[in-house]
Amino acid sequence: MNWIKKLFTKPPKTSPTTWTTDQSILAFLKKHLNPDGTLQEGAYTLPDELEEEEQIKFAPGLMDAMFGADDSDEAQSRLHTLVGLMHRIAQTGDAQSQAAFYQIVAENDGVIGIIDAFLQQLIEQALPVEPHLYHYALALTTKTDQRNAVKFGIALLGLCQNQYPINALKILGLHDEFTLFSTIALINLSNNAVHDLWQLAQRVDGWGKIQLVDRLAGMELTDEIRDWLVLEGYQNSIMYEYLALTCAENGLLHQKLSRPSISNALFVAAGELLTALMNEGPAEGLAAYHAASEAITHYIRHAQTQALTIEDFVNLHQIKDYLEQAPEKNPVLKNWPQDELSNCLIDINLVLNTKDWKPIVQEGLKSVDNGVYWNSKIAAKKLGLDLWEVFWAKLQENPLNSSAWYDVTTQAQVDQVDAIVELALQQLPLDVLGSGPKDSMGQGAHFETHTCLDFLITLLKNHPLKGEALVLVALNSPVTRNRNAALQVLEAWGQDRWSMVLHEKIRRLHQIEPNENTQKNIEQLLNGEPLS
């Protein structure tokens, strides 16, 4: 965790002569608003974001979700400094202290780990809000172009009990990087916090939504908001699992499903919620859902008349697989009466076996919608359909798509390998893929074809002497994992099968390999030792 923090900490800069700007993050977000109040896609790359090819990028809001309080000596020293500066700002409005405070918070990502302790000390010291602290907090929030300065500004505004900035907080909260901070400030400032948070929750989609809905769900909710939690609240661009339990519990899913009939929208949402809850791990799931058996039983009852789509088929199969687990290993099933459990399985099998799903699945496999196509693949496997022709056709349509290469290479039989290699040699940008060894992690959309090469090289491991040209390309790839994968292929083939060209290439790579661990792998390979 400390290594990651240091990786993302910006290098120190000289002390700013002026720290406010009209080109602030708030102004930037205002320029990127859609008519419906959501942010345009271009808004998610903030003005202070570095544009380095090899920079690891966390999703907006993820770092704040990952890292808790920082109790290190360095953090405590910085906390002491910031509190001292804020004391002078609040008492006198000292301009030098304002600039120094801004510099510290703007240039050190680690300061977010002390923000709670910082606010607590300000509360204990009862610093005067007027005339200086509030206006400084407002300037940090609305007149700076550094995200950490904005976060500190929002947090300070939450203490100031001045409602003037609420509209600015709502706009900043649209960006997942600031949603959590705006949420807490709105809770402290708004006369109708539940409504304001709900309005904001409908306009965000990532880590910010996850953090916001977690807080909203614990407040006094209207029936309308409870309905929204079940129908839409759990949906986010990270993983539905993070909000499934929160929304099922607080949206009263089991009560809604207990009705004699339900809307199709509720049936679809229930299927997504229940299957997300079954994926224990990212967050608490069915084992923590007090009404799990009741909700599942009612969902299956409704499925007998409402299961019509590929998604319904896939959800029912996942529920079936879940219910067929050994009860002694599953806390949800352990206390479920055996006769009720058996009846659920009988009803599911009835839905799955009395309808001809094959035409629906075959049509779904032609879809250009990624979600429909993905579910169709799962359904096809459940039905025992041969997918090779579908995968091969998809790859030929889009030979630069890594998912298509994955499907083909994982399904390939021995007699299909030559055709796969030939297609790769014809369609992939081999000059780019083999542009020379670098110590690159190969992250980001512009490394999509290097991911294609990953799957190809993995396939060749089990087919000695096939695709040597691709192995040579991988050995010359700027992406380190491509080169390591190629070394594993050569290990599997055995040195006695290497051509002279491969021998020469390995010896040459041994001299120029930029990655220390890969260099050791090459030495082990040349010495006939197992790769580490």
QUINOR-V693941 format. One record per backbone hydrogen bond with DSSP energy under -0.5 kcal/mol. CO is the residue of the C=O (numbers start at 1). NH is the residue of the N-H. If there is no record, write none. Layout:
# QUINOR-V693941
<<CO;NH> <CO;NH>>
This chain:
# QUINOR-V693941
<<1;5> <2;6> <3;7> <4;8> <5;9> <22;24> <24;28> <25;29> <26;30> <27;31> <29;32> <30;33> <32;40> <34;37> <38;34> <40;43> <41;44> <42;45> <44;46> <46;49> <52;55> <56;58> <59;62> <60;207> <61;65> <62;66> <63;67> <69;71> <72;76> <73;77> <74;78> <75;79> <76;80> <77;81> <78;82> <79;83> <80;84> <81;85> <82;86> <83;87> <84;88> <85;89> <86;90> <87;91> <88;92> <88;93> <88;94> <89;93> <94;98> <95;99> <96;100> <97;101> <98;102> <99;103> <100;104> <101;105> <102;106> <103;107> <104;108> <108;111> <109;112> <110;113> <111;114> <112;115> <113;70> <114;118> <115;119> <116;120> <117;121> <118;122> <119;123> <120;124> <121;125> <122;126> <122;127> <123;126> <128;133> <129;134> <132;136> <133;137> <134;138> <135;139> <136;140> <137;141> <138;142> <139;143> <143;21> <144;25> <146;150> <147;151> <148;152> <149;153> <150;154> <151;155> <152;156> <153;157> <154;158> <156;159> <156;160> <157;160> <157;161> <157;162> <161;163> <162;165> <163;166> <164;167> <165;169> <166;170> <167;171> <168;172> <169;173> <171;174> <172;175> <174;176> <175;178> <175;179> <178;182> <179;183> <180;184> <181;185> <182;186> <183;187> <184;188> <185;189> <186;190> <190;193> <192;196> <193;197> <194;198> <195;199> <196;200> <197;201> <198;202> <200;203> <201;204> <205;237> <206;210> <207;211> <208;212> <209;213> <210;214> <211;215> <212;216> <213;217> <215;218> <216;219> <219;221> <222;226> <223;227> <224;228> <225;229> <226;230> <227;231> <228;232> <228;233> <229;234> <232;235> <239;242> <240;243> <240;244> <241;245> <243;247> <244;248> <245;249> <246;250> <247;251> <248;253> <249;252> <252;256> <253;257> <254;258> <256;259> <263;267> <264;268> <265;269> <266;270> <267;271> <268;272> <269;273> <270;274> <271;275> <272;276> <273;277> <274;278> <275;279> <276;279> <277;286> <278;280> <279;282> <283;281> <285;288> <286;289> <288;290> <289;292> <291;295> <292;296> <293;297> <294;298> <295;299> <296;300> <297;301> <298;302> <299;303> <300;304> <301;304> <302;305> <302;306> <303;307> <306;308> <309;313> <310;314> <311;315> <312;316> <313;317> <314;318> <315;319> <316;320> <317;321> <318;322> <319;323> <320;324> <322;325> <326;329> <327;330> <330;334> <331;335> <333;336> <335;337> <337;341> <338;342> <339;343> <340;344> <341;345> <342;346> <343;347> <344;348> <345;349> <346;350> <347;351> <348;352> <349;353> <350;354> <355;357> <357;361> <358;362> <359;363> <360;364> <361;365> <363;366> <364;367> <368;370> <369;373> <370;374> <371;375> <372;376> <373;377> <374;378> <375;379> <376;380> <377;381> <378;382> <379;383> <380;385> <381;384> <385;387> <387;391> <388;392> <389;393> <390;394> <391;395> <392;396> <393;397> <394;398> <398;401> <400;402> <401;405> <402;406> <403;407> <404;408> <405;409> <406;410> <407;411> <408;411> <408;412> <413;416> <413;417> <414;417> <416;420> <417;421> <418;422> <419;423> <420;424> <421;425> <422;426> <423;427> <424;428> <428;430> <429;432> <429;433> <430;434> <432;435> <438;440> <440;480> <444;447> <445;448> <447;451> <448;452> <449;453> <450;454> <451;455> <452;456> <453;457> <454;458> <455;459> <456;460> <457;461> <458;461> <459;462> <460;463> <463;466> <465;468> <467;470> <467;471> <468;472> <469;473> <470;474> <471;475> <472;476> <473;476> <474;477> <476;436> <477;438> <478;440> <478;480> <479;482> <479;483> <480;484> <481;485> <482;486> <483;487> <484;488> <485;489> <486;490> <487;491> <488;492> <489;493> <490;494> <494;497> <495;498> <499;503> <500;504> <501;505> <502;506> <503;507> <504;508> <505;509> <506;510> <507;511> <508;511> <508;512> <509;513> <514;516> <515;519> <516;520> <517;521> <518;522> <519;523> <520;524> <521;525> <522;526> <523;527> <524;529> <525;528>>
